[in-house]
Structures are given as C-alpha cells and as structure tokens.
Amino acid sequence: MTKKEYMERNIGMTFDFIRQMVDKPEILDTITNGAELDFIDKDLPFKTKGQGKKKIARYKVEHVFEPIKS
C-alpha cells in the first residue's frame, strides 16, 4: 500500500467513524479524554507494546466500529 493509499484509507475510515458517532453517540463514552484514535483493520494484527503512557482508543473496523479493550 502506498502512502497515498494509506492516507486515503485513513481519511475514509475517519469520516465513516464520524458518521457512526452521529448515529450512535453512546460510542463517545468508550473514548477516554485526550485519547488518540487508532483504527485497526479487521484483517490486520495489532500490537500494544511500546506505547508508554499514551492514551489510545482502538476500534476494529469491519462494517461498524467496535471498541477494543486493551
């Protein structure tokens, strides 16, 4: 995947996430104040090591955004 394709995919997922938040505002309760959002593709593994004290709210992307508990 090129940098441009990666960027376009992330922008698309961000807008999809915003649409879902408008439809289901309770999803905002799953995000800690000041947390960074991390969208995880349903087919790609992710790692949690090496993040330090950074607050991250992860969401697995399938057809809807599903919170991932760390």
WONORHU-V675007 format. One record per pair of residues at least 12 apart in sequence whose C-alpha atoms are under 7 Angstrom apart, sorted by the first residue. I is the first residue (numbers start at 0). GAP is how many residues later the second one is. Records with the same first field share a line. If there is no record, write none. Layout:
I->GAP ; GAP
This chain:
16->48
30->26
33->21
34->20 ; 21 ; 22
35->19 ; 20 ; 21
36->19 ; 20 ; 21
37->18 ; 19 ; 20 ; 21
38->19 ; 20 ; 21 ; 22
39->18 ; 19 ; 20 ; 21
40->19 ; 20
41->18 ; 19 ; 20
